[in-house]
Amino acid sequence: MELSPNRPKWRQVADIVSERIRAGVYPPGTRVPSVIQLQAEFGIATATGQKVMRALREEGLIETVSGMGSFVVEK
């Protein structure tokens, strides 16, 4: 997927994943793509992927379980 050079990549990817959560592509309780999967899909760096995950956690959309991955929060 092509990202715009006019906005930070982490914000664009976080917005895309957030929209997918709201649209039900990733329903509550399901695992969201890992940092490695985000790298593959969007061509971003590891640090950028980590920033995406941090933003989604701060927005209350996902929770991360050590050794298990990140999951959409049940609301």
Secondary structure, DSSP 8 states (H G I E B T S, - for coil): ----TTS-HHHHHHHHHHHHHHHTSS-TT-B---HHHHHHHH---HHHHHHHHHHHHHTTSEEEETTTEEEE---
